[in-house]
Amino acid sequence: MRGLGVRKVATVFGGAGFVGRYVVQRLAHRDFVVRVGTRDPVGARFLATQGRVGQIVPLAADIRDEGAVARAVAEADLVVNLVGILFERRSGDFARIHVEGAERVARLSAAAGVSRLVHVSAIGADPRSESLYARTKGEGEEAVRKAFPGATILRPSLIFGPEDGLFNRFGAMAQWLPVMPVIRGGTRFQPVYVGDVADAIVAAADREDAIGRTYELGGPRVMTMRELLRFVLETTRRRRPLVDVPDGVARLLAWFGEKLPNPPLTRDQLLLLGKDNVVAEGAPGLRELGVTAPKAVEAVVPGYLARFRPGGQRVDLVPAS
C-alpha cells in the first residue's frame, strides 16, 4: 500500500456509525477519497463537512448485498469493515452480518485487488463461545482470514466517546431511576476511547507490520461493572443506591427486554456479561499500533455526562439529587 500522504480511495463500511465517523474524519485528513458504505446514504451526508467538496461520498452499500459491496470496493486501496450488531431483530441476523457479511467484504475486496483490509471485531470473539454474538464474531474473523489472509483484525473492548451507547445510557439511568441496578457487577472491562480506536484503525491500514495480525484494544484502566456504574453516579452527581440484580431476575428481565424494539438487555448479552472483556495478557494492542497515550475514561466521559447532572452544566449551583 502506498503511504498515507498520497491521495487514494478508502471504503468504510459502517462509516456513518459511532466509530465510523471518527475513522472517516481521519482518512479525509490524510487526503483519502472516502466512500462511506451505509444502508442510509442520505443520513450519512453530515460527514461531508469532514472533508473537501466531493471527498467524502456516501454510498448505498448494505454488506448483505453482493453487488453493492462489489461496487463499493472497486478500485479502492483500503477497505475498513466496522459493521456489527448488538442484538438480532430477526433470527439469523448475527450470522448474516458478522459472518456472511464480513466474508463478503473480505472476498470481494481481495477480488478487487484491494491492498489493505481492516476488520473490526470485538474482544471475546470465539467460534466456540456460548454467546451467539461472540461466536459469530469469531466465525467472522475466520472467514475474513480465509478470504483475505493479509487482513488486520482489531478487537476493541467497550468503546466510549460523546456519542456512545454505554456511558450515555448509564447517565440516563442515573437521571431517571431511583436505584442503579447492577448485573454481574464483578465482570471486568477495559473501556477504550473512540478516537484511539480510530487512530489504531488508520495505523493498522498503513503499517507493514500489521498485515495479517490481530490486535486487542483496551484503555489504560480496567473497571468492573460496579465501578463503571459508581463512576457514572459520581460524575453525574446523583445519589442512587447500587442494587445487585440476582441472575434469575436478570434472565427474566432479558427475556422481557427481547420483546422491545431496542432491548436494554438480551439473554445473549447476559452470557457476554459472564466473562471479562479485557485485553488478553501478551496480546498486541494500541501501543504496538503507535497509540502510546490512550485517553482514560476520567479524561473524557465527564465532559459529555454533564448534561445528566442536576442543573446540567451548572453543577456548582445545584445540590446532588
Secondary structure, DSSP 4 states (H G I P E B T S, - for coil): ---TTS--EEEEETTTSTTHHHHHHHHHHTT-EEEEEES-TTTTGGGGGGSSTTTEEEEE--TT-HHHHHHHHTT-SEEEE----SS-SSTTHHIIIIIIIHHHHHHHHHHTT-SEEEEE--TT--TT-SSHHHHHHHHHHHHHHHH-TT-EEEEE-SEESTT-SSHHHHHHHHHH-SSEEESSTT-EE--EEHHHHHHHHHHHHH-GGGTT-EEEE--S--EEHHHHHHHHHHHHT----EEEPPHHHHHHHHHHHTTSSS-S--HHHHHHTTS-BSPPTT---TGGGT--SPPPHHHHHHHHHGGGSTTTT-GGGS---
